[in-house]
Amino acid sequence: MRREAAHAIIAAKRKWTENNGGIIMEFIREERQTPIKDRCRVLVAGGGYAGVSAALAAARGGADVLLLERGESCVPVTMATIPELRMTRRLIGETDVCARDDHRRCERSVGMFSDWTKRGPVYELPFGALYHPSVPNLLTAGRCLSAADDLWNVTRVIPVCAVSGEAAGTAAALGCDFPALDIAALQETLRAQGVRVHLDEL
């Protein structure tokens, strides 16, 4: 794998957006002998919507980012050609997001999402759903975030992947001890990027 500097990822996004109206980043093979930890500050595993959102957010924040994907390219606009299991594993986070959180304020929110299965419910996404204190430098996003059984099906879809991915990437650009991260600074950075953090901001 090759380390991609932040400016290279942003340039790749701009080039693809200008030419094709979407986002693409090339996946480049390299020898695996070099330890990944010596080659990037932020490692993003997976080039789906959450992964690409996280990589771009971290890059915008000035971090060196390495995006790992199992295929030859990261193109989050393709359709799966085989059936996939949608809900197979998830993080047990510091905080779960659950159905009873509908329209409930969360002081450590990093964005919002709605319930695609019915009209009305809106949830604030707690930052604690993206990490567990026992592994302070690991974040997850997308369908692997910490959600209770009653909301897991809602959190696995693309809009939540984008919201959680951007939050994870932005947080990774600000630091690597996520339980100790300044949540106010993270929220202000997300707001500056156009994210609405709380329901009263709608």
C-alpha positions as CSV (number, residue, x, y, z in Angstrom):
1,M,0.0,0.0,0.0
2,R,1.2,3.5,-0.6
3,R,0.9,6.4,1.7
4,E,-1.3,9.2,0.2
5,A,-0.6,12.7,1.6
6,A,-3.6,14.8,2.5
7,H,-3.1,17.2,-0.4
8,A,-3.0,14.2,-2.8
9,I,-6.3,12.8,-1.6
10,I,-8.0,16.2,-1.8
11,A,-6.5,16.7,-5.3
12,A,-7.9,13.3,-6.4
13,K,-11.3,14.3,-5.1
14,R,-11.3,17.6,-6.9
15,K,-10.0,16.1,-10.1
16,W,-12.7,13.4,-10.2
17,T,-15.4,15.8,-9.1
18,E,-14.5,18.3,-11.8
19,N,-14.4,15.6,-14.5
20,N,-17.1,13.2,-13.5
21,G,-19.3,14.7,-10.8
22,G,-18.3,12.0,-8.2
23,I,-15.4,10.8,-6.0
24,I,-12.7,8.3,-6.9
25,M,-9.4,7.5,-5.4
26,E,-6.9,5.0,-6.8
27,F,-5.8,2.1,-4.8
28,I,-2.1,1.4,-5.3
29,R,-0.3,-1.8,-4.5
30,E,3.1,-1.8,-2.8
31,E,5.3,-4.1,-0.8
32,R,3.8,-5.0,2.6
33,Q,7.1,-5.1,4.5
34,T,6.9,-1.4,5.6
35,P,4.9,-1.1,8.8
36,I,1.7,0.9,8.2
37,K,2.1,2.8,11.4
38,D,5.4,4.4,10.1
39,R,3.7,5.5,6.8
40,C,0.6,7.5,7.8
41,R,-1.1,9.2,10.7
42,V,-4.6,8.1,9.8
43,L,-5.3,4.6,8.5
44,V,-8.8,4.1,7.0
45,A,-9.8,0.5,6.3
46,G,-12.4,0.2,3.6
47,G,-13.3,2.3,0.7
48,G,-17.1,2.4,1.1
49,Y,-19.1,5.5,1.8
50,A,-18.0,5.7,5.4
51,G,-14.4,5.0,4.6
52,V,-14.2,7.6,1.8
53,S,-16.0,10.1,4.0
54,A,-13.6,9.5,6.8
55,A,-10.5,9.7,4.6
56,L,-11.6,12.9,2.9
57,A,-12.5,14.5,6.3
58,A,-9.1,13.6,7.8
59,A,-7.3,14.8,4.7
60,R,-9.2,18.2,4.8
61,G,-8.0,18.4,8.4
62,G,-4.4,18.1,7.3
63,A,-3.7,14.5,8.3
64,D,-1.6,12.1,6.3
65,V,-4.1,9.4,5.2
66,L,-3.8,5.9,3.9
67,L,-7.0,4.4,2.6
68,L,-6.9,0.6,2.4
69,E,-9.3,-1.2,0.1
70,R,-9.3,-4.8,-1.1
71,G,-10.0,-4.0,-4.7
72,E,-8.1,-2.0,-7.3
73,S,-10.0,1.2,-6.6
74,C,-12.3,3.0,-4.2
75,V,-15.4,3.8,-6.1
76,P,-18.3,4.2,-3.7
77,V,-20.9,4.4,-6.5
78,T,-20.8,0.8,-7.6
79,M,-23.4,-1.9,-6.9
80,A,-22.6,-5.2,-5.3
81,T,-22.6,-8.1,-7.7
82,I,-23.3,-10.7,-5.0
83,P,-25.6,-10.8,-2.0
84,E,-24.0,-9.4,1.1
85,L,-24.7,-9.8,4.8
86,R,-25.6,-6.3,6.0
87,M,-25.5,-6.6,9.8
88,T,-22.7,-9.0,10.7
89,R,-20.6,-7.2,13.3
90,R,-20.4,-3.9,15.2
91,L,-18.4,-2.1,17.8
92,I,-19.5,-2.1,21.4
93,G,-18.9,1.5,21.9
94,E,-18.7,3.8,24.9
95,T,-22.3,4.8,24.0
96,D,-25.0,3.0,22.0
97,V,-27.4,4.9,19.8
98,C,-30.9,3.4,20.2
99,A,-34.5,4.0,19.2
100,R,-35.4,5.8,22.5
101,D,-33.0,8.5,21.5
102,D,-35.4,9.9,18.9
103,H,-35.4,13.7,19.1
104,R,-33.3,13.5,22.2
105,R,-30.3,15.9,22.6
106,C,-26.9,14.4,22.9
107,E,-24.2,16.7,24.2
108,R,-21.5,14.7,22.5
109,S,-23.3,14.6,19.1
110,V,-21.2,14.7,15.9
111,G,-24.1,14.8,13.5
112,M,-27.7,13.7,12.9
113,F,-29.5,11.1,10.9
114,S,-33.1,10.0,10.3
115,D,-34.9,6.7,10.2
116,W,-35.2,5.6,6.6
117,T,-37.8,3.0,7.4
118,K,-40.5,5.5,8.6
119,R,-41.3,9.2,8.7
120,G,-40.4,11.3,11.7
121,P,-37.6,9.9,13.9
122,V,-34.4,11.9,14.0
123,Y,-31.3,11.0,16.0
124,E,-28.2,12.7,17.1
125,L,-25.1,10.5,16.7
126,P,-23.1,10.3,19.9
127,F,-19.3,10.4,19.4
128,G,-19.0,7.5,21.9
129,A,-20.8,5.3,19.3
130,L,-17.6,5.5,17.2
131,Y,-15.0,4.2,19.7
132,H,-14.5,2.2,22.9
133,P,-12.2,3.6,25.7
134,S,-10.2,0.3,25.8
135,V,-8.8,1.0,22.3
136,P,-8.4,4.8,22.5
137,N,-6.9,5.3,19.0
138,L,-9.5,3.3,17.0
139,L,-12.7,4.7,15.4
140,T,-15.4,2.9,13.4
141,A,-18.0,4.3,11.1
142,G,-20.9,3.1,9.0
143,R,-22.6,-0.1,9.7
144,C,-20.0,-1.1,12.4
145,L,-20.8,1.8,14.8
146,S,-22.2,1.1,18.2
147,A,-26.0,0.8,17.8
148,A,-28.6,-1.1,19.8
149,D,-30.5,-3.9,18.1
150,D,-33.6,-1.7,17.7
151,L,-31.6,0.8,15.6
152,W,-28.9,-1.2,13.9
153,N,-30.8,-1.6,10.6
154,V,-31.3,2.2,10.5
155,T,-27.6,3.0,11.1
156,R,-26.2,0.7,8.4
157,V,-27.4,2.8,5.4
158,I,-25.4,5.3,3.2
159,P,-26.5,8.6,4.9
160,V,-25.4,7.4,8.3
161,C,-22.2,6.1,6.7
162,A,-21.5,9.5,5.4
163,V,-22.3,11.3,8.7
164,S,-20.3,8.9,10.8
165,G,-17.4,8.7,8.3
166,E,-17.0,12.5,8.2
167,A,-17.1,12.6,12.0
168,A,-14.5,9.9,12.3
169,G,-12.2,11.4,9.8
170,T,-12.5,14.9,11.3
171,A,-11.8,13.5,14.8
172,A,-8.7,11.6,13.5
173,A,-7.3,14.8,12.0
174,L,-7.7,16.5,15.5
175,G,-6.0,13.8,17.6
176,C,-5.7,10.1,18.3
177,D,-6.8,9.7,21.9
178,F,-10.5,9.7,21.1
179,P,-12.0,9.4,24.6
180,A,-9.9,12.4,25.6
181,L,-10.6,14.4,22.4
182,D,-12.0,17.9,22.9
183,I,-15.6,17.4,21.8
184,A,-16.3,21.1,21.6
185,A,-13.5,21.5,19.1
186,L,-14.7,18.5,17.1
187,Q,-18.2,19.9,17.0
188,E,-17.1,23.3,15.9
189,T,-14.9,21.8,13.2
190,L,-17.8,19.8,11.9
191,R,-20.1,22.8,12.0
192,A,-17.5,24.7,9.9
193,Q,-17.7,21.9,7.4
194,G,-21.5,22.3,7.2
195,V,-22.6,19.5,9.6
196,R,-25.6,20.2,11.8
197,V,-24.7,18.7,15.1
198,H,-27.9,19.2,17.2
199,L,-31.6,19.2,16.4
200,D,-32.0,22.9,17.2
201,E,-29.6,23.7,14.4
202,L,-32.1,22.5,11.8
